[in-house]
Amino acid sequence: MPDDLQPEVLRVELTELGDAFRAYQRRPEPDLAVLAELHDRKARAFALWADVTGDASLREEANRAAAAARTTREMDANRHGIPVGVDGPAVERLLTRGQGVHLRNVLEHVRVDSPFPEAEARFAVLMLTLRAARAGTGNVTGQDLSGWLQGDAERVLQALADAGWLVLPEGVTVDDALMSRPEEPTRITVPTLIPTQPRPFFFGKVTRARLSGWAQKVVGDRKLRKRKAGAATRLLAVYTAAHSRPDGCLGEAGEDGDGLALETVASFCGLRPEDVAEHTELLVAADWLAEDADTADGRLRGRIAERVLPLSGLL
């Protein structure tokens, strides 16, 4: 920067801006909102500098700074789970966008590869997959299994073990697993998820814990429990939350992505497509889905309720 650059206010701004970027680099934690403001300042300053000097390269630098500001602001919005430009406080989300992508990969794996079509088995496969997703093994307690499956726990767990989808430790029976306590959980193995085998998804320890915790929060929702929601209804709650946008609407944005394909939803939940409407009504009654939810024309349309927004999968 020339020492005699005019106007003086521009020279001062460029000097202060350099100091501000250096100070930001020394911050112990990043703040994307602050960084976006710095890029905005740089864009304005370099645009003015280009006007003063007529230098095309400075104009290009101003454009790059403006683009960096937009990208940084989008990244910040993604971390908070709100669309760019929306006013009001950010909703604190349980998952990041990246974790939402991993979650939907897990759900698709369960939809396609569950060894049994019924909702109760799919429910168990989902929850156990999330426990064992990273290493092929995971800990479960009798309280977990009974909470997930109620009176079906013994039957479903035995069926999964007999099919070879689930392996219990040597000498441990299904009854033993159902009696296991938090201080001595049962270590289950899902052979298809062992790292030595071709694996359907890859993510780290933190993401696995986040996804498992997210699913537990969904299926253990107080209003769903109060309504005594069964496995199919709770699977529908999982699927709708995972496939909602930051504003709560179901499905990808745009005309082609309006809502969710009813056949795919039904397949995941262990239902016939014509039965999804009944379970949708149960979710509306539990204030999980907004009242405008419908299943017309082969699509499940609507949005998750405001209270469920923290659980959005951030499509």
C-alpha positions as CSV (number, residue, x, y, z in Angstrom):
1,M,0.0,0.0,0.0
2,P,1.5,3.4,-1.0
3,D,2.4,5.6,1.9
4,D,0.9,8.6,0.1
5,L,-2.4,6.9,-0.8
6,Q,-5.3,9.3,-0.9
7,P,-7.9,9.8,0.4
8,E,-6.4,9.6,3.9
9,V,-9.5,7.7,5.2
10,L,-8.8,4.9,2.8
11,R,-5.2,4.6,3.8
12,V,-6.2,4.5,7.5
13,E,-8.9,1.9,6.8
14,L,-6.5,-0.4,4.9
15,T,-4.0,-0.2,7.7
16,E,-6.6,-0.9,10.4
17,L,-8.0,-3.7,8.3
18,G,-4.6,-5.4,8.1
19,D,-4.3,-5.2,11.9
20,A,-7.8,-6.6,12.3
21,F,-7.1,-9.7,10.1
22,R,-3.9,-10.3,12.0
23,A,-5.7,-10.0,15.3
24,Y,-8.4,-12.4,14.1
25,Q,-5.7,-15.0,13.2
26,R,-4.5,-14.8,16.8
27,R,-8.0,-15.6,18.3
28,P,-8.1,-18.9,20.2
29,E,-11.5,-19.8,18.6
30,P,-12.9,-18.9,15.2
31,D,-15.9,-16.6,14.9
32,L,-17.3,-16.8,11.4
33,A,-19.6,-13.8,11.9
34,V,-16.6,-11.6,12.8
35,L,-14.6,-13.0,9.8
36,A,-17.5,-12.2,7.4
37,E,-17.5,-8.6,8.6
38,L,-13.8,-8.4,8.0
39,H,-14.2,-9.7,4.4
40,D,-17.0,-7.1,3.9
41,R,-14.7,-4.3,5.0
42,K,-12.0,-5.6,2.7
43,A,-14.4,-5.7,-0.2
44,R,-15.5,-2.1,0.4
45,A,-11.9,-0.8,0.9
46,F,-10.5,-2.6,-2.2
47,A,-13.4,-1.4,-4.3
48,L,-12.7,2.2,-3.3
49,W,-8.9,1.7,-3.8
50,A,-9.7,0.3,-7.3
51,D,-11.8,3.4,-8.0
52,V,-8.9,5.7,-6.9
53,T,-6.2,4.0,-8.9
54,G,-8.1,2.4,-11.8
55,D,-6.2,-0.9,-11.0
56,A,-8.2,-3.9,-12.4
57,S,-6.4,-6.4,-10.1
58,L,-7.7,-4.4,-7.0
59,R,-11.2,-4.7,-8.4
60,E,-10.8,-8.5,-8.7
61,E,-9.5,-8.6,-5.1
62,A,-12.6,-6.7,-4.0
63,N,-14.8,-9.2,-5.7
64,R,-13.0,-12.1,-4.2
65,A,-13.4,-10.5,-0.7
66,A,-17.1,-10.0,-1.3
67,A,-17.5,-13.7,-2.3
68,A,-15.5,-14.7,0.7
69,A,-17.9,-12.8,2.9
70,R,-20.9,-14.5,1.4
71,T,-19.3,-18.0,1.8
72,T,-18.3,-17.3,5.4
73,R,-21.7,-16.1,6.3
74,E,-23.3,-19.2,4.7
75,M,-20.9,-21.4,6.7
76,D,-21.9,-19.6,9.9
77,A,-25.6,-20.0,9.1
78,N,-25.1,-23.7,8.4
79,R,-23.4,-24.1,11.8
80,H,-26.5,-22.6,13.4
81,G,-29.0,-24.3,11.1
82,I,-30.7,-21.2,9.8
83,P,-31.1,-20.0,6.2
84,V,-28.9,-17.0,5.3
85,G,-30.7,-13.7,5.7
86,V,-33.4,-15.0,8.1
87,D,-34.0,-12.6,11.0
88,G,-34.4,-13.7,14.6
89,P,-32.4,-15.9,16.9
90,A,-30.7,-19.0,15.6
91,V,-32.1,-22.4,16.6
92,E,-29.6,-24.5,18.5
93,R,-29.3,-27.8,16.5
94,L,-28.3,-31.2,17.7
95,L,-26.6,-32.0,14.4
96,T,-24.5,-30.1,11.9
97,R,-25.3,-30.3,8.2
98,G,-22.4,-32.8,7.7
99,Q,-23.8,-35.0,10.5
100,G,-27.2,-34.7,8.9
101,V,-25.8,-36.2,5.7
102,H,-24.2,-39.1,7.7
103,L,-27.6,-39.7,9.5
104,R,-29.5,-40.0,6.2
105,N,-26.9,-42.4,4.9
106,V,-27.5,-44.6,8.0
107,L,-31.3,-44.4,7.5
108,E,-31.0,-45.4,3.9
109,H,-28.8,-48.3,4.8
110,V,-31.4,-49.5,7.4
111,R,-34.2,-49.0,4.8
112,V,-32.5,-51.2,2.2
113,D,-30.6,-53.7,4.3
114,S,-32.8,-54.5,7.3
115,P,-33.1,-58.3,7.5
116,F,-36.8,-58.1,8.3
117,P,-39.5,-55.8,6.9
118,E,-41.6,-55.2,10.0
119,A,-41.4,-51.9,11.9
120,E,-40.2,-53.4,15.2
121,A,-37.2,-55.1,13.6
122,R,-36.3,-52.0,11.6
123,F,-36.5,-49.9,14.7
124,A,-34.1,-52.3,16.5
125,V,-31.8,-52.4,13.5
126,L,-31.7,-48.6,13.4
127,M,-30.8,-48.1,17.1
128,L,-28.3,-51.0,17.2
129,T,-26.7,-49.8,13.9
130,L,-26.1,-46.4,15.5
131,R,-24.5,-48.0,18.5
132,A,-22.2,-50.1,16.4
133,A,-21.7,-47.8,13.4
134,R,-18.1,-47.0,13.9
135,A,-16.4,-50.2,15.1
136,G,-19.0,-52.9,14.4
137,T,-19.6,-53.3,18.1
138,G,-21.5,-51.3,20.8
139,N,-22.9,-51.5,24.3
140,V,-26.6,-51.9,25.1
141,T,-28.5,-52.5,28.3
142,G,-31.8,-54.2,29.1
143,Q,-33.2,-50.8,29.7
144,D,-32.2,-49.7,26.2
145,L,-33.8,-52.7,24.6
146,S,-37.0,-52.6,26.6
147,G,-37.4,-48.9,26.1
148,W,-37.0,-49.2,22.3
149,L,-39.1,-52.3,21.8
150,Q,-41.3,-52.6,24.9
151,G,-42.9,-56.1,24.9
152,D,-41.3,-57.1,21.6
153,A,-37.7,-56.9,22.7
154,E,-37.1,-60.6,23.3
155,R,-38.8,-61.7,20.1
156,V,-37.1,-59.1,17.9
157,L,-33.6,-59.5,19.4
158,Q,-33.8,-63.3,19.1
159,A,-34.9,-63.0,15.5
160,L,-31.9,-60.7,14.7
161,A,-29.5,-63.1,16.4
162,D,-31.0,-66.1,14.7
163,A,-30.6,-64.4,11.3
164,G,-27.0,-63.6,12.0
165,W,-27.4,-59.9,11.7
166,L,-26.6,-59.5,15.4
167,V,-24.0,-61.5,17.4
168,L,-24.1,-61.7,21.2
169,P,-21.0,-62.5,23.2
170,E,-20.2,-66.1,23.8
171,G,-22.3,-67.5,26.5
172,V,-24.7,-64.5,26.6
173,T,-28.3,-65.2,25.7
174,V,-31.0,-62.8,24.7
175,D,-32.5,-63.1,28.2
176,D,-29.1,-62.1,29.6
177,A,-28.9,-59.1,27.3
178,L,-32.4,-58.0,28.5
179,M,-31.3,-58.2,32.1
180,S,-28.0,-56.4,31.6
181,R,-27.5,-53.2,33.7
182,P,-25.7,-49.9,32.8
183,E,-22.7,-50.9,34.9
184,E,-22.4,-54.2,33.0
185,P,-23.8,-53.6,29.5
186,T,-24.0,-56.3,26.8
187,R,-21.4,-55.9,24.0
188,I,-23.2,-56.6,20.7
189,T,-21.6,-57.1,17.3
190,V,-23.1,-56.3,13.9
191,P,-20.8,-58.2,11.5
192,T,-21.6,-56.1,8.5
193,L,-20.3,-53.0,10.3
194,I,-16.9,-54.5,11.4
195,P,-14.1,-52.4,9.9
196,T,-12.5,-55.4,8.2
197,Q,-15.6,-55.8,6.0
198,P,-16.8,-53.4,3.2
199,R,-18.6,-50.8,5.2
200,P,-21.7,-48.7,4.2
201,F,-20.6,-45.5,5.9
202,F,-17.6,-43.9,7.7
203,F,-17.6,-41.3,10.4
204,G,-15.7,-40.6,13.6
205,K,-16.3,-41.2,17.3
206,V,-17.9,-37.8,17.9
207,T,-20.3,-38.1,15.0
208,R,-21.4,-41.6,16.0
209,A,-22.2,-40.4,19.5
210,R,-24.1,-37.4,18.1
211,L,-26.2,-39.5,15.8
212,S,-27.0,-42.1,18.4
213,G,-27.9,-39.3,20.9
214,W,-30.0,-37.6,18.3
215,A,-32.0,-40.8,17.6
216,Q,-32.4,-41.5,21.3
217,K,-33.8,-38.0,21.8
218,V,-36.3,-38.5,18.9
219,V,-37.6,-41.9,19.9
220,G,-37.7,-40.9,23.6
221,D,-39.6,-37.7,22.9
222,R,-42.0,-37.0,25.8
223,K,-45.1,-36.3,23.6
224,L,-44.5,-39.5,21.6
225,R,-44.2,-41.5,24.8
226,K,-47.3,-39.9,26.1
227,R,-49.2,-41.0,23.0
228,K,-47.7,-44.5,23.3
229,A,-46.4,-44.2,19.8
230,G,-45.4,-47.6,18.3
231,A,-42.3,-48.5,16.3
232,A,-43.7,-47.4,13.0
233,T,-44.8,-44.0,14.3
234,R,-41.4,-43.4,15.9
235,L,-39.6,-44.4,12.8
236,L,-41.7,-41.9,10.9
237,A,-40.7,-39.3,13.5
238,V,-37.1,-40.2,12.9
239,Y,-37.4,-40.0,9.1
240,T,-39.3,-36.7,8.9
241,A,-36.9,-35.0,11.3
242,A,-33.9,-36.3,9.4
243,H,-35.3,-35.2,6.1
244,S,-36.4,-31.7,7.0
245,R,-34.8,-28.4,6.0
246,P,-33.6,-25.8,8.5
247,D,-37.1,-24.1,8.3
248,G,-38.7,-27.4,9.1
249,C,-40.2,-28.2,5.7
250,L,-39.9,-31.8,4.5
251,G,-37.8,-32.7,1.5
252,E,-35.3,-30.9,-0.6
253,A,-36.2,-27.3,-1.7
254,G,-37.7,-26.9,-5.1
255,E,-40.6,-28.2,-7.1
256,D,-39.1,-31.6,-7.8
257,G,-38.2,-32.1,-4.2
258,D,-41.6,-31.1,-2.7
259,G,-42.1,-33.3,0.2
260,L,-41.0,-37.0,0.6
261,A,-41.8,-39.9,-1.7
262,L,-44.5,-41.9,0.2
263,E,-43.1,-45.3,-1.0
264,T,-39.7,-44.6,0.4
265,V,-41.1,-43.3,3.7
266,A,-43.3,-46.4,4.0
267,S,-40.4,-48.7,3.2
268,F,-38.2,-47.2,5.9
269,C,-41.1,-47.4,8.5
270,G,-42.1,-51.0,7.6
271,L,-45.5,-49.8,6.4
272,R,-47.7,-49.9,3.3
273,P,-47.8,-46.5,1.6
274,E,-51.5,-46.2,2.2
275,D,-50.9,-46.6,6.0
276,V,-48.5,-43.7,6.3
277,A,-51.4,-41.2,6.6
278,E,-52.6,-42.8,9.8
279,H,-49.2,-42.4,11.4
280,T,-48.8,-38.9,10.1
281,E,-52.0,-38.0,11.9
282,L,-50.5,-39.5,15.1
283,L,-47.4,-37.2,14.7
284,V,-49.6,-34.2,14.1
285,A,-51.5,-35.0,17.4
286,A,-48.2,-35.3,19.2
287,D,-47.1,-31.9,17.9
288,W,-44.3,-33.5,15.9
289,L,-45.6,-32.5,12.5
290,A,-47.5,-29.3,11.8
291,E,-51.3,-29.5,11.1
292,D,-50.9,-29.0,7.3
293,A,-49.1,-32.3,6.8
294,D,-50.7,-34.5,4.1
295,T,-50.0,-37.6,2.0
296,A,-51.7,-36.7,-1.3
297,D,-50.4,-37.6,-4.7
298,G,-47.8,-40.1,-3.4
299,R,-45.9,-37.5,-1.4
300,L,-45.6,-36.8,2.3
301,R,-45.7,-33.0,2.5
302,G,-45.6,-30.7,5.5
303,R,-43.1,-29.5,8.1
304,I,-41.9,-30.5,11.5
305,A,-43.4,-28.6,14.4
306,E,-41.5,-25.6,15.8
307,R,-40.6,-27.5,19.0
308,V,-38.9,-30.2,16.8
309,L,-36.7,-27.7,14.8
310,P,-33.6,-28.4,17.0
311,L,-33.8,-32.0,15.7
312,S,-33.9,-31.0,12.0
313,G,-31.5,-33.0,9.8
314,L,-30.7,-29.7,7.9
315,L,-31.3,-30.8,4.3
